Every structure is written in structure tokens, then in C-alpha cells.
Amino acid sequence: MFISAIIPAYNEEKTIADIINTIKQVDCIGEIVVVNDGSTDKTSAISKECGAVVLELPENMGKGAAAKAGLSVSKGDIILLLDADLVGLNSRHIKDLLVPVISGQ
């Protein structure tokens, strides 16, 4: 089972690295896709530096459109959708979200 994390992001240069690095701590996640939703800051560059796949939207289209765009390029059997501006996210939170899905609950 392949798990993709999709992160719609608009001008989140201050938080995106922490989100990506936290996701990378969860071994069962095979892909991190950041959808840069028309950001004008360094969100895209930081995401690439952290090792995420980055999909660029030419203008801000909103979270729903960004999530849909991320789904179109992700390879996962399971999709984890996370906000780019979460504060205090840790690997336990991510595992708590995924375990019921992985186990079919």
C-alpha cells in the first residue's frame, strides 16, 4: 500500500519545511506532494529543498482546486491531506490519522 501526502500551500514559507520534515519522519509515507497554489514567497523553493514533489499552479485557485491538482499527480493508494500552516504537528498525529485507514477501520 503506497501512501501519498498532499499539502496545498499558499505563501507558507514560514511553516512548510516543518510540515514536510515531520511527514518525512513517518516511514509508511512514500510521497510528499506540495501544491504551490500561486504563492509569491519561497514556499516552492523550500518545499523542493526539503525533498517534496512540487506542483505549481499559476495563480491562487483555493484549497479545493489545489487538493484536486495534487490528487491528479499523486501515486498513492491512500491519500493524506494536510494543511501547510499546521503548528505543533508531530509524527504521532500523522500516525493517528493513518492507522485506522491502513487497518481498514
C-alpha positions in Angstrom: 0.0 0.0 0.0 1.5 3.3 -1.1 0.7 6.5 0.9 0.9 10.0 -0.6 0.8 13.2 1.5 -0.7 16.2 -0.4 -0.1 19.6 1.0 -1.9 22.6 -0.7 0.1 25.7 0.1 -0.3 29.4 -0.4 2.5 31.6 0.9 3.6 29.2 3.6 7.3 29.7 3.6 7.4 30.0 7.4 5.8 26.6 8.1 6.2 24.4 5.1 9.6 23.0 6.0 8.4 21.9 9.4 5.4 20.1 7.9 7.4 18.3 5.2 10.1 17.3 7.7 7.5 15.9 10.1 5.9 13.9 7.4 9.3 12.5 6.4 9.6 11.0 9.9 6.6 8.7 9.1 8.2 5.7 7.3 5.0 4.5 5.7 4.5 7.7 3.6 6.1 7.2 0.2 5.5 10.5 -1.4 5.0 14.1 -0.4 3.3 16.4 -2.9 3.2 20.1 -2.2 0.8 22.0 -4.4 2.1 25.6 -4.7 -1.2 27.4 -5.1 0.2 30.6 -6.7 2.5 31.6 -3.9 4.6 34.7 -4.2 7.0 33.8 -1.5 9.6 30.9 -1.2 7.1 28.1 -0.5 8.0 26.3 -3.7 11.8 26.6 -3.3 11.7 25.5 0.4 9.5 22.5 -0.5 11.9 21.4 -3.2 14.9 21.8 -0.8 13.1 19.6 1.7 12.6 16.9 -0.9 8.9 17.2 -1.8 7.5 16.9 -5.2 6.2 20.3 -6.1 3.3 21.0 -8.4 3.0 24.7 -9.4 -0.4 26.3 -10.0 0.0 29.6 -12.0 -2.4 31.5 -9.7 -4.2 31.1 -6.4 -7.1 28.8 -7.0 -8.0 27.8 -3.5 -7.5 24.7 -1.3 -10.0 22.5 -3.1 -8.5 23.1 -6.5 -5.0 22.6 -5.1 -6.0 19.3 -3.4 -7.6 18.2 -6.7 -4.5 19.1 -8.6 -2.4 17.1 -6.1 -4.6 14.1 -6.5 -4.0 14.2 -10.2 -0.3 13.7 -9.8 0.0 11.6 -6.7 0.6 7.9 -6.8 -0.9 6.8 -3.5 -3.4 4.2 -2.8 -4.1 6.2 0.4 -4.0 10.0 0.4 -3.2 12.1 3.5 -4.3 15.7 3.0 -2.6 18.2 5.4 -2.6 21.9 5.7 0.7 23.7 5.1 0.2 26.0 8.1 -0.2 23.5 10.9 1.6 24.4 14.1 2.8 21.7 16.5 2.3 18.8 14.1 4.3 15.7 15.1 4.7 12.2 13.7 2.3 10.8 16.3 -0.5 12.9 14.9 0.1 11.6 11.4 0.2 8.0 12.5 -3.0 8.5 14.5 -4.7 9.7 11.3 -3.3 6.9 9.1 -3.6 3.8 11.3 -7.4 3.4 11.2 -7.3 3.8 7.4 -4.5 1.4 6.9 -6.1 -1.2 9.1 -9.5 -0.8 7.3 -11.3 0.7 10.3 
